[in-house]
Amino acid sequence: MIYKLIYILFFALILFSIDNFAQSVRKLNNEGVDLYEQKKYADAEINFRKVLEKNNDDFISNFNLGDAYYKQKKYDEAIKSYQNALGKTNDDLTKAKVYHNIGNSLLKSNKIEESIEAYKNALKLNPNDSETKYNLSYALELLKNKDKNQQQQNQNNQQNQNQQQQNQNQNQNQDKNQQNQNQQQQNQQPKDQEAKQDNTKQQQQPDSKISKEQAERILEALKNNEKDLQKNLRKVKGKVVKPEKDW
């Protein structure tokens, strides 16, 4: 009888401890929800993490922690919390909600292709979810525009590369032409100097040739001078010249 009483008290104590533990977890979670609704997302995060320290298998706290991270724009942490929550439930509709939130977090992280896969997984579990359908179509449109922008960017990059190559070739041709021009000037310079020197010599040398008229005038002048000379000589012969005085 005494042993039975001990067993009863023991099980009652266990049940009381379990109930007390569950109440503590619920209290922390509920306080976290209240803080979340007050937009105190960092404080709510702390409460949800305390719950998970006590019971890491709690689906609601994992899911709520993901929401708190999401509101703080901690998208990578949110995705991890949502993924942890996926393994804590077997309900398809609940999993669809988790995939929906994973898709939103991926989309906010600009991981468009991955977000599309998450939305598709959500619709496989809940094909009638209009919000997920809308988000999926939005993500597909973003991906389409991203591909167009990437294609345009690639074309612009190719055009810039072609223009740079063209400018480089043009500069090389200009440098080559300048080098050729300089070389030609160097080759022509000695010839020009030699030609100038020859011209200078030609200018310095007088013209030794005379015209026919000039020659006739010179001969006529010589004849006249000769006549005058002979006339003077005849005058001198008619006079007596005294000899020079001897010392």
C-alpha positions, 0 to 999 in steps of 0.5 A: 500500500505504501509503495503504491502511494509512493508511485502515485506521488512520483507520477503526480510530481512528474505530471506536475513538472511537465505541466509546469514546464509546458506552461513556462514554454507557453508563457514565453511564446505568448509573451513573444507573440505580444512583443511581435504584435507590438512591433518589438521584433528584437524582444520577441526574438529573444523570447522565442529563442528562450522557448527553443532553448527549453524545447527545440522541437517546438514547431510554433516557436521555430516558425515565430522566430523565423517571422521575428527574423524576417521583420528585422530583415535577417533573411538568412536566419529567417530561412534557417528557422523556417527550415527547422520548422518544416521538420516539426510538422506533418500537416501539408497546409502548415508546410505550405505556409512555411514554404511560402515564408521561405519564398518571401525570405529568398525573394527579399535576398534577391535569390529569385530562382530559389524563391520560385522553387519555394513558391512551387513547393508551397503550391504543390501542398496547397494549390489554392493559395492565391497569395502564393500564386501571386508571389510566384507570378511576381517572382517569375516577372522579376526573373524575366526582367533580370534576364533582359537586363543581364542580356542588355548589360552583356551587350553594353559590355561587349560594345564597350570592349569593342570600342576600347579595342577600336580606340586602342588600334587607332592609337597604335596606328597613329603612333605608327604613322607618327613614327614613320613620319619622323623617320621620313623627316630624319631621312630627308633632312641631310639631303635638304641641308646638302641641297641648301649648301649647294645653293649657297655655293652657287650663289657665292660663285660669280657667273664667269660668262659674258654676252657678245655685246659686252665682249665687243664693247671691251674690244672697242675700248681696248682699241681706243686705249691702244690708239691713245697710247700710240699717240702719246708715245709719238709725242714723247719721242719728239722731246729730248730727255735729260739723263739722270744725274750721277752721283 
